[in-house]
Amino acid sequence: MSFDPDLLRIREGEKVKLDKCPTLVEPLYSSRKQYKKMLADQVDQLRKLQQVHYADNRYAVMLIFQAMDAAGKDGIIRHVMSGVNPQGCQVFSFKHPSPEELDHDFLWRSNRCLPERGRIGIFNRSYYEEVLIVRVHPEILAVQGIPDELIDGEKVWENRYRSIVDMEDHLYRNGTRIVKFFLHLSREEQRKRFLDRIDKPEKNWKFSIADLEERSYWKQYMQAYEACLGATSSTHAPWYVVPADDKQNARLIVSHIILQTFDSLGLSYPVAGAQRLKELADIRKRLSEESSCDEC
């Protein structure tokens, strides 16, 4: 596949202008049939790499998905991760915080869900909501019990960006590899997908009046995303702005980046040492003798 994911990567400290980032690009596939084959091949590659990752047990991989409503987060997770062993993958979706979660710092609830070594953790929305939806709706801060002097003006967002970057750097230093995807959907494509959810009975459950209300804050959300992406994309925990108007193409792009991440880890199955090989040889001998005895 001739595709360079670095074209979608936000550089550390880069000033982001989402209106300059495409929501639709030339597809990586030429037909529906080719798309299915490409995705199946990538899913199979990921399945094999995940098995080695689980056995290697040195790194944890965390995938974060953020987007406006109807951008396709659920679909990407469902399709791209369809071949992964459930034992090696954990998916978490973060919605309104509970009273217990509000009594802790804003990273507490997500930190409890961080992936272990050898596993893949997927955050469908994440701690980034605290600098996105909370920034668009600052009244939410009022119910978080934070001292007034800590939520004054722009300082609160700068402090939260710093906390996030420091935390992600800490995770990197301890073997967690973080890849963050912003699924960049156009306002017009969202409108079409909302109408589709209304017109198709089997999709009615996906739509609520709250989705329409949030759509009215589109400009504010784009500004919040621009500030967030620029402040928190780093060499060790990059953001990728994935064109999301074409769902199939977005899935191929995301799966390609995930595969590239795993390839960079140099994974391998553990190699047995001399003592272990001797132990296995003894066990094999005993099993062989047991089989011979049973046949007598």
C-alpha positions in Angstrom: 0.0 0.0 0.0 1.5 3.3 -1.0 0.5 5.4 2.0 2.6 7.6 4.2 0.9 8.0 7.7 3.4 10.8 8.6 1.3 13.1 6.3 -1.5 12.8 8.9 0.7 13.1 12.0 0.7 16.2 14.1 4.2 17.3 15.0 5.1 18.3 18.5 4.2 22.0 19.1 2.6 22.3 15.6 -0.1 24.9 15.3 -3.1 23.0 14.0 -5.7 24.4 11.6 -8.4 21.8 11.0 -9.9 23.6 8.1 -6.6 23.0 6.3 -6.7 19.2 7.1 -8.8 17.2 4.6 -11.8 15.2 5.7 -11.8 13.3 2.4 -8.7 12.0 0.4 -8.2 9.8 -2.5 -9.1 6.3 -1.3 -6.5 3.6 -0.8 -8.8 1.1 -2.6 -10.3 1.1 -6.0 -13.4 -1.1 -5.4 -15.5 -2.5 -2.6 -14.0 -5.9 -3.3 -10.4 -4.6 -3.0 -11.3 -2.7 0.2 -12.6 -5.9 1.8 -9.5 -7.8 0.8 -7.1 -5.1 2.0 -8.9 -4.9 5.4 -9.0 -8.6 5.8 -5.3 -8.8 5.1 -4.5 -6.1 7.6 -6.8 -7.7 10.2 -5.0 -11.0 9.8 -1.6 -9.3 10.2 -2.8 -7.6 13.3 -4.1 -10.9 14.7 -0.7 -12.5 14.3 1.2 -9.5 15.7 -1.1 -9.3 18.7 -0.4 -13.0 19.5 3.4 -12.2 19.5 2.7 -9.0 21.5 0.9 -11.0 24.1 3.7 -13.6 24.4 6.5 -11.0 24.2 4.9 -9.2 27.2 7.3 -6.2 27.2 5.1 -3.4 25.9 1.5 -2.2 26.3 -0.2 -0.5 23.4 -2.9 2.1 23.9 -5.1 3.4 21.1 -7.2 6.5 21.7 -10.1 7.5 19.5 -11.6 11.0 19.6 -14.1 12.5 17.2 -17.3 14.4 16.7 -20.5 12.3 16.8 -21.1 9.9 13.9 -17.4 10.0 12.8 -17.1 6.2 12.9 -15.2 5.4 16.0 -17.3 2.3 16.9 -17.1 1.0 13.3 -13.3 1.4 13.1 -12.9 -0.4 16.5 -15.3 -3.2 15.4 -13.8 -3.8 11.9 -10.1 -3.2 12.5 -9.9 -5.2 15.8 -12.2 -8.0 14.7 -9.4 -10.6 14.5 -7.8 -9.8 17.9 -8.1 -12.3 20.7 -10.4 -10.8 23.4 -8.0 -11.9 26.1 -5.4 -9.5 24.7 -7.6 -6.5 24.1 -9.6 -4.2 26.4 -12.0 -1.5 25.2 -13.3 1.3 27.4 -15.8 4.0 26.6 -15.8 7.1 28.9 -19.0 9.0 29.2 -20.3 11.2 32.1 -18.1 10.7 35.2 -19.7 9.2 38.3 -19.8 11.0 41.7 -16.8 8.8 42.8 -14.8 9.8 39.7 -15.6 13.4 40.2 -14.0 13.2 43.7 -10.6 12.4 42.1 -8.4 14.2 39.6 -9.5 14.1 36.0 -7.0 11.4 35.0 -7.9 9.0 37.8 -10.8 7.1 36.1 -8.8 6.5 32.9 -5.6 5.5 34.7 -7.5 2.6 36.3 -8.1 1.3 32.8 -4.6 1.5 31.4 -3.5 -1.7 29.5 -1.1 -4.2 31.0 2.0 -5.3 29.2 1.2 -7.6 26.4 -2.2 -6.2 25.9 -3.9 -3.6 23.7 -6.0 -1.0 25.4 -8.6 1.0 23.4 -10.2 4.2 24.6 -13.3 5.1 22.8 -13.2 8.7 23.9 -10.8 9.3 26.8 -9.3 11.7 29.3 -9.1 14.1 26.4 -12.8 14.8 26.9 -11.7 16.9 29.8 -10.1 19.4 27.5 -12.7 19.1 24.7 -16.3 18.8 25.9 -15.4 20.5 29.2 -13.7 23.3 27.4 -16.8 23.8 25.1 -19.0 23.6 28.2 -17.0 25.2 31.0 -20.0 25.0 33.3 -19.0 21.4 33.8 -16.0 22.6 35.8 -18.4 23.9 38.4 -19.5 20.4 39.4 -16.0 18.9 39.5 -15.2 20.3 42.9 -12.0 22.0 41.8 -10.8 25.0 43.9 -11.7 28.3 42.3 -8.1 29.5 42.1 -7.2 26.4 39.9 -9.8 27.0 37.2 -9.2 30.7 36.5 -9.2 31.6 32.8 -7.0 29.7 30.2 -4.6 28.4 32.9 -6.8 25.4 33.6 -6.5 24.1 30.0 -2.8 24.7 29.9 -2.4 22.8 33.2 -4.5 19.9 31.9 -2.5 19.7 28.7 0.7 19.6 30.8 -0.7 16.9 33.1 -1.7 14.8 30.0 1.7 15.2 28.3 3.6 14.4 31.5 1.4 11.3 32.1 1.9 10.0 28.5 5.6 10.6 28.8 5.6 8.6 32.0 3.8 5.7 30.3 6.2 5.7 27.4 9.2 5.5 29.8 7.5 2.4 31.3 6.8 0.6 28.1 3.4 1.8 27.0 3.1 2.9 23.4 0.3 5.4 22.7 -1.3 6.2 19.4 -4.1 8.8 19.2 -6.6 9.2 16.3 -8.8 12.2 15.7 -11.3 11.1 13.1 -11.8 14.3 11.1 -15.4 14.4 9.9 -16.9 17.3 7.9 -20.0 19.0 9.2 -21.9 18.1 6.0 -21.0 14.4 6.3 -22.2 14.4 9.9 -25.5 15.9 8.7 -25.9 13.1 6.2 -25.1 10.4 8.8 -27.5 11.9 11.3 -30.3 11.8 8.6 -29.3 8.2 7.9 -29.7 7.3 11.6 -33.2 8.9 11.6 -34.3 7.4 8.3 -33.3 3.8 9.0 -35.2 2.2 11.9 -32.3 -0.1 12.9 -30.2 3.0 13.4 -32.7 5.1 15.4 -31.1 4.1 18.7 -27.9 5.8 17.7 -29.4 9.2 17.6 -30.6 11.6 20.3 -31.6 15.2 20.5 -28.4 15.8 22.5 -26.4 15.0 19.3 -28.1 17.8 17.5 -27.6 20.2 20.3 -23.8 19.4 20.4 -23.7 20.0 16.6 -24.6 23.6 17.2 -21.2 24.0 19.0 -19.3 22.8 15.9 -17.0 25.8 15.7 -16.2 25.7 19.4 -15.4 22.0 19.2 -13.0 22.6 16.2 -11.2 25.3 18.2 -10.9 23.0 21.2 -9.6 20.2 19.1 -7.0 22.5 17.4 -5.7 23.6 20.7 -5.7 20.1 22.1 -4.0 18.4 19.2 -1.3 21.0 19.0 -0.6 21.0 22.7 -0.6 17.2 23.3 0.9 15.6 20.2 4.4 14.4 20.9 7.1 12.2 19.5 6.2 9.4 21.9 2.4 9.9 21.8 1.4 11.3 18.4 -2.0 12.5 17.2 -3.1 11.4 13.7 -5.8 13.5 11.9 -7.6 10.8 9.9 -9.9 11.9 7.1 -13.2 10.3 8.1 -15.8 11.2 5.5 -15.0 7.8 3.8 -15.5 5.2 6.5 -13.8 2.4 4.6 -10.8 4.5 3.8 -10.5 5.6 7.4 -10.5 2.0 8.6 -7.6 1.2 6.2 -5.6 4.2 7.3 -6.1 3.4 11.0 -5.2 -0.2 10.6 -2.1 0.7 8.7 -0.9 3.0 11.4 -1.6 0.4 14.1 0.4 -2.2 12.1 3.2 0.2 11.7 3.2 0.8 15.5 3.5 -2.9 16.2 6.2 -3.4 13.6 8.3 -0.8 15.4 8.3 -2.7 18.6 10.6 -5.6 17.4 8.3 -8.2 18.9 9.3 -11.8 19.2 8.3 -15.0 20.9 10.3 -15.6 24.1 13.4 -17.7 23.5 13.8 -20.6 25.9 17.2 -20.8 27.7 19.3 -23.9 28.3 17.6 -24.7 31.6 14.1 -24.3 30.1 15.0 -26.5 27.1 16.3 -29.2 29.4 13.0 -29.0 31.4 11.0 -29.3 28.2 13.1 -32.2 27.0 12.4 -34.0 30.3 8.7 -33.3 30.1 8.6 -34.6 26.5 10.3 -37.8 27.5 7.9 -38.4 30.3 4.9 -37.8 28.0 6.3 -40.1 25.4 6.9 -42.8 27.9 3.4 -42.3 29.3 2.0 -42.7 25.8 4.0 -45.9 25.2 2.9 -47.3 28.5 -0.8 -46.6 27.7 -0.5 -48.6 24.5 0.9 -51.7 26.3 
